[in-house]
Amino acid sequence: MRQSGRTTKQIIEAPRDAVFVWCANDLDYPRRLAKSFQREDLTIVGPTWITDERWRGAKLTGIVVDHFTRFNMAEWESYLQALTRVRP
């Protein structure tokens, strides 16, 4: 379902300085959307951020995965490991 406002809600409600995982590697739209809601504190990344394990060693305030993102089993495992880095 497109244009339902779920991504907007996720961006608005994301913890300050969180990582927002977009469903694709083209990040122009989610970055513009975040900027329109003064959420430039968010780090907008593509799904490869999870699988490339760029979260290793990072101190994260939150990880928000866009509702349209579809992870395979290995990506889910990496995501669950990345959540261990979250320190609100």
C-alpha positions as CSV (number, residue, x, y, z in Angstrom):
1,M,0.0,0.0,0.0
2,R,1.5,3.3,-1.1
3,Q,0.8,6.8,0.2
4,S,-0.7,5.6,3.5
5,G,1.5,7.9,5.6
6,R,3.2,5.0,7.5
7,T,6.8,6.1,6.4
8,T,6.0,9.7,7.5
9,K,4.8,8.4,10.9
10,Q,7.9,6.3,11.3
11,I,10.2,9.2,10.5
12,I,8.4,11.6,12.8
13,E,8.3,9.1,15.7
14,A,11.9,7.8,15.2
15,P,14.2,8.4,18.2
16,R,16.5,11.4,17.9
17,D,19.7,10.5,15.9
18,A,18.4,7.1,14.9
19,V,19.2,5.2,11.8
20,F,16.3,4.9,9.4
21,V,16.6,1.9,7.0
22,W,14.9,2.7,3.7
23,C,13.5,-0.2,1.6
24,A,15.8,0.6,-1.4
25,N,19.3,2.0,-2.0
26,D,17.9,5.2,-3.7
27,L,17.8,7.5,-0.7
28,D,16.6,10.8,-2.2
29,Y,13.0,10.4,-1.3
30,P,13.3,9.4,2.4
31,R,16.0,12.1,2.9
32,R,13.7,14.8,1.4
33,L,10.8,13.5,3.5
34,A,12.9,13.6,6.7
35,K,14.1,17.1,5.9
36,S,10.5,18.3,5.4
37,F,9.7,17.2,9.0
38,Q,12.9,18.7,10.4
39,R,14.4,15.2,11.0
40,E,17.8,15.9,9.6
41,D,19.2,14.2,12.8
42,L,18.3,10.8,11.2
43,T,20.8,8.8,9.3
44,I,19.0,7.5,6.3
45,V,20.5,4.3,4.9
46,G,19.6,1.6,2.4
47,P,19.1,-2.1,3.3
48,T,22.7,-2.9,2.5
49,W,23.6,-1.0,5.7
50,I,22.3,-4.1,7.6
51,T,24.0,-6.8,5.5
52,D,27.3,-4.9,5.2
53,E,27.3,-4.7,9.0
54,R,28.2,-1.0,9.0
55,W,26.5,-0.8,12.4
56,R,29.3,-2.9,14.0
57,G,31.0,-0.9,16.8
58,A,28.5,2.0,16.5
59,K,26.5,3.4,19.4
60,L,23.0,3.8,18.1
61,T,20.0,5.5,19.6
62,G,17.6,3.5,17.5
63,I,17.0,1.6,14.3
64,V,13.8,2.2,12.4
65,V,13.1,-0.1,9.4
66,D,10.7,1.3,6.8
67,H,7.5,-0.7,6.8
68,F,7.9,-1.5,3.1
69,T,11.4,-3.1,3.6
70,R,11.5,-6.9,3.1
71,F,14.4,-8.7,4.7
72,N,15.5,-12.2,4.0
73,M,16.4,-14.5,6.9
74,A,20.1,-13.5,6.9
75,E,19.1,-9.8,6.9
76,W,16.8,-10.3,9.8
77,E,19.6,-12.0,11.7
78,S,21.9,-9.0,11.0
79,Y,19.1,-6.6,12.0
80,L,18.6,-8.4,15.3
81,Q,22.4,-8.2,15.9
82,A,22.4,-4.5,15.0
83,L,19.7,-3.9,17.6
84,T,22.1,-4.9,20.3
85,R,24.1,-1.7,19.5
86,V,21.1,0.5,20.4
87,R,21.6,2.5,23.6
88,P,18.8,5.1,24.0
